[in-house]
Amino acid sequence: MTLQQAQATVDEWIRTTGVRYFNELTNTAILMEEVGEVARIMARRYGEQSFKASDRDVNLADEMADVLFVLICLANQTGVDLTQALAQNLAKKTQRDADRHQQNPKLR
């Protein structure tokens, strides 16, 4: 699925199953909640925190998909074409960081 297809699929889901988009501020707050859930898993799986019994069945991929879903909702609501935005962002990073990472001794 391309980003463009994902935006269209989420829009269709919102309009048929979700009834309507939450407003942009609500979706921003939801996005932060979802990112926090990903951070919680990362801190326990790859960091030094341990899982609680209630955390044993968490699914990192599902939580990342929740983040992506809400981000796509916000893109749709604000008129952002994520395909174009990602392409422009990668071009910016490529130009800006052309030598920076190659010359970074911390990455060796």
Buried (B, 14 or more C-beta within 10 A) or exposed (E): EEBEEBBBEBBEEBEEEEEEBBEEEEBEEBBEEBBEBBEBBEEBEEEEEEBEEEEEEBEEEEBBEBBBBBBBBBBBBEEBBBBEEEEEEEEEEEEEEEEEEEEEEEEE
